[in-house]
């Protein structure tokens, strides 16, 4: 699991998705400021419109983390090296799944944190 997390950092996958998690909610803050329309009067409607894009972020992040973890092992032939080792296949796959799940949770947490700071700053 730690190896997978280090690989996500080394290949900048975690960094890129974290930047995406920062940019997406900032759009809902910067567009009303730039257009001069102002923000909705009700904070719940602002949060509702902002959090409607968290599903998009989850889909993109899941494709980045899970897709690379599964296909990368067979594509780069590292799976063939790992499978004969005394480590069970289930522990290898579990480590990859947990690393992807933790990375996805971190990215979504960043999105929610930015949204929270926007709501506190606006209202």
C-alpha positions as a Python dict, from the first residue, in 0.01 Angstrom:
ca = {
    (1, 'X'): (0, 0, 0),
    (2, 'X'): (279, 243, 89),
    (3, 'X'): (459, 157, -232),
    (4, 'X'): (147, 242, -433),
    (5, 'X'): (102, 572, -250),
    (6, 'X'): (466, 660, -314),
    (7, 'X'): (420, 570, -678),
    (8, 'X'): (115, 800, -700),
    (9, 'X'): (326, 1084, -560),
    (10, 'X'): (627, 1007, -777),
    (11, 'X'): (423, 995, -1095),
    (12, 'X'): (232, 1311, -991),
    (13, 'X'): (-107, 1140, -1014),
    (14, 'X'): (-202, 1243, -661),
    (15, 'X'): (-74, 1596, -717),
    (16, 'X'): (-267, 1643, -1041),
    (17, 'X'): (-594, 1518, -897),
    (18, 'X'): (-545, 1732, -585),
    (19, 'X'): (-496, 2037, -806),
    (20, 'X'): (-812, 1942, -993),
    (21, 'X'): (-990, 1918, -656),
    (22, 'X'): (-876, 2274, -583),
    (23, 'X'): (-969, 2418, -922),
    (24, 'X'): (-1319, 2270, -961),
    (25, 'X'): (-1476, 2432, -652),
    (26, 'X'): (-1292, 2758, -718),
    (27, 'X'): (-1484, 2792, -1043),
    (28, 'X'): (-1806, 2839, -843),
    (29, 'X'): (-1637, 3113, -645),
    (30, 'X'): (-1455, 3299, -921),
    (31, 'X'): (-1720, 3298, -1196),
    (32, 'X'): (-1981, 3492, -993),
    (33, 'X'): (-1712, 3738, -885),
    (34, 'X'): (-1592, 3792, -1242),
    (35, 'X'): (-1939, 3822, -1394),
    (36, 'X'): (-2073, 4047, -1117),
    (37, 'X'): (-2384, 3835, -1066),
    (38, 'X'): (-2309, 3776, -701),
    (39, 'X'): (-2363, 3465, -497),
    (40, 'X'): (-2695, 3301, -412),
    (41, 'X'): (-2861, 3436, -98),
    (42, 'X'): (-2899, 3091, 51),
    (43, 'X'): (-2575, 2907, 140),
    (44, 'X'): (-2748, 2573, 81),
    (45, 'X'): (-2804, 2651, -287),
    (46, 'X'): (-2439, 2752, -325),
    (47, 'X'): (-2323, 2430, -161),
    (48, 'X'): (-2569, 2225, -365),
    (49, 'X'): (-2445, 2366, -694),
    (50, 'X'): (-2082, 2335, -587),
    (51, 'X'): (-2106, 1977, -463),
    (52, 'X'): (-2289, 1862, -774),
    (53, 'X'): (-1951, 1826, -943),
    (54, 'X'): (-1798, 1601, -678),
    (55, 'X'): (-1926, 1300, -872),
    (56, 'X'): (-1722, 1410, -1173),
    (57, 'X'): (-1413, 1439, -954),
    (58, 'X'): (-1472, 1092, -810),
    (59, 'X'): (-1505, 938, -1156),
    (60, 'X'): (-1188, 1105, -1284),
    (61, 'X'): (-990, 1016, -972),
    (62, 'X'): (-1110, 657, -970),
    (63, 'X'): (-1006, 618, -1332),
    (64, 'X'): (-663, 762, -1256),
    (65, 'X'): (-592, 559, -943),
    (66, 'X'): (-771, 229, -992),
    (67, 'X'): (-721, 198, -1364),
    (68, 'X'): (-348, 255, -1340),
    (69, 'X'): (-308, 22, -1045),
    (70, 'X'): (-469, -272, -1221),
    (71, 'X'): (-353, -226, -1579),
    (72, 'X'): (-5, -100, -1491),
    (73, 'X'): (98, -428, -1333),
    (74, 'X'): (28, -632, -1643),
    (75, 'X'): (140, -369, -1889),
    (76, 'X'): (481, -316, -1731),
    (77, 'X'): (523, -685, -1644),
    (78, 'X'): (571, -610, -1273),
    (79, 'X'): (273, -832, -1194),
    (80, 'X'): (462, -1128, -1332),
    (81, 'X'): (747, -1054, -1092),
    (82, 'X'): (522, -1000, -790),
    (83, 'X'): (300, -1305, -828),
    (84, 'X'): (572, -1572, -774),
    (85, 'X'): (689, -1401, -453),
    (86, 'X'): (572, -1537, -119),
    (87, 'X'): (322, -1252, -90),
    (88, 'X'): (-33, -1360, -157),
    (89, 'X'): (-212, -1214, -455),
    (90, 'X'): (-495, -1098, -234),
    (91, 'X'): (-260, -889, -22),
    (92, 'X'): (-113, -730, -336),
    (93, 'X'): (-458, -643, -473),
    (94, 'X'): (-582, -534, -132),
    (95, 'X'): (-284, -298, -94),
    (96, 'X'): (-352, -149, -435),
    (97, 'X'): (-722, -110, -361),
    (98, 'X'): (-662, 51, -20),
    (99, 'X'): (-400, 290, -165),
    (100, 'X'): (-641, 396, -440),
    (101, 'X'): (-925, 433, -191),
    (102, 'X'): (-713, 647, 46),
    (103, 'X'): (-595, 865, -243),
    (104, 'X'): (-951, 910, -364),
    (105, 'X'): (-1063, 995, -11),
    (106, 'X'): (-787, 1254, 20),
    (107, 'X'): (-880, 1420, -309),
    (108, 'X'): (-1250, 1432, -221),
    (109, 'X'): (-1162, 1571, 124),
    (110, 'X'): (-968, 1852, -41),
    (111, 'X'): (-1273, 1931, -256),
    (112, 'X'): (-1502, 1942, 50),
    (113, 'X'): (-1249, 2150, 245),
    (114, 'X'): (-1225, 2412, -31),
    (115, 'X'): (-1605, 2423, -54),
    (116, 'X'): (-1629, 2470, 323),
    (117, 'X'): (-1381, 2757, 317),
    (118, 'X'): (-1574, 2922, 35),
    (119, 'X'): (-1904, 2899, 223),
    (120, 'X'): (-1747, 3034, 542),
    (121, 'X'): (-1580, 3317, 348),
    (122, 'X'): (-1891, 3415, 155),
    (123, 'X'): (-2163, 3376, 416),
}
